[in-house]
């Protein structure tokens, strides 16, 4: 089942690092069959009080592939650039859903 990486930009402190990241990080996707679903497009926070500057959503074939890519040596130098350029909330989420009776039970309420 597909999985998604969500990157929510909270603040930017060094745009030059982000420019370098955007120009080079795509190479880290080799072998992961990544599809960019949305990147820096218009968005609206419709609930909550977080102030995000941008949203990026990338789709991976599986949850394991998404986690492997994010923690890979190939992505590490690019992740460092991204983190030096901006403050992000980054999330990897498995696609699909669970039955209502299994949602947010104490043992899985942390999202894991």
C-alpha positions in Angstrom: 0.0 0.0 0.0 1.2 3.5 -0.8 2.7 5.8 1.9 3.2 9.5 1.9 5.9 11.9 3.2 4.5 15.3 4.2 6.8 18.2 4.8 5.2 21.2 6.3 7.4 24.3 6.3 7.1 26.3 9.5 9.7 28.9 8.9 12.6 29.7 6.5 15.9 31.0 7.9 18.3 30.4 4.9 16.7 30.4 1.5 20.1 29.7 -0.2 20.2 26.3 1.6 16.7 25.5 0.3 17.7 26.6 -3.2 20.6 24.1 -3.1 18.3 21.4 -1.7 15.7 21.9 -4.4 18.4 21.8 -7.1 20.0 18.6 -5.9 17.8 16.4 -3.6 15.8 14.8 -6.4 18.8 12.5 -7.0 18.1 10.8 -3.6 14.8 9.5 -5.0 16.6 7.1 -7.4 15.2 3.6 -6.9 12.3 4.6 -4.7 9.6 5.3 -7.4 8.6 8.6 -5.8 5.7 10.6 -7.1 5.4 14.3 -6.1 1.7 14.9 -5.4 2.0 18.5 -4.3 4.9 20.9 -3.8 4.7 24.5 -2.7 1.2 24.9 -4.2 -1.5 27.1 -2.7 -3.0 25.7 0.5 -5.1 26.8 3.4 -5.0 25.8 7.1 -8.7 25.2 7.7 -8.5 24.0 11.2 -5.9 24.7 14.0 -3.6 27.6 14.6 -0.4 26.4 13.1 1.3 28.9 10.7 2.8 26.9 7.8 4.5 28.6 4.9 4.4 25.6 2.5 3.4 22.0 2.1 5.0 19.2 0.1 3.5 15.7 -0.3 5.4 12.8 -1.9 4.0 9.4 -2.5 6.0 6.2 -2.2 5.1 2.6 -3.1 5.2 1.4 0.5 5.6 2.7 4.1 8.9 0.9 4.4 10.3 2.5 1.2 9.4 5.9 2.5 11.1 5.3 5.8 14.1 3.7 4.1 14.5 6.7 1.8 14.1 9.3 4.6 16.8 7.5 6.7 19.1 6.6 3.8 22.7 7.7 3.4 21.7 9.0 0.0 19.2 11.5 1.5 21.2 12.4 4.6 23.2 15.3 3.1 20.1 16.7 1.4 18.1 16.4 4.7 20.9 18.4 6.4 20.6 21.2 3.8 16.8 21.3 4.2 17.0 21.5 7.9 19.7 24.2 7.7 17.4 26.2 5.4 14.0 25.9 7.2 12.1 24.5 10.1 9.8 21.6 9.0 7.2 19.3 10.5 8.0 16.1 8.6 5.6 13.1 8.7 5.6 9.7 7.0 2.2 8.2 6.9 0.9 4.8 5.7 -1.9 5.0 3.1 -5.3 3.5 3.8 -7.2 3.5 7.1 -8.1 1.2 10.0 -11.6 0.2 11.1 -13.4 2.6 13.3 -13.2 0.3 16.3 -9.4 0.3 16.1 -8.8 4.0 15.8 -7.0 5.9 18.5 -6.9 3.1 21.1 -4.3 3.7 23.9 -1.7 1.4 22.4 -1.8 3.2 19.0 -2.8 6.8 19.9 0.8 8.1 19.3 0.4 7.4 15.6 2.8 4.5 15.6 
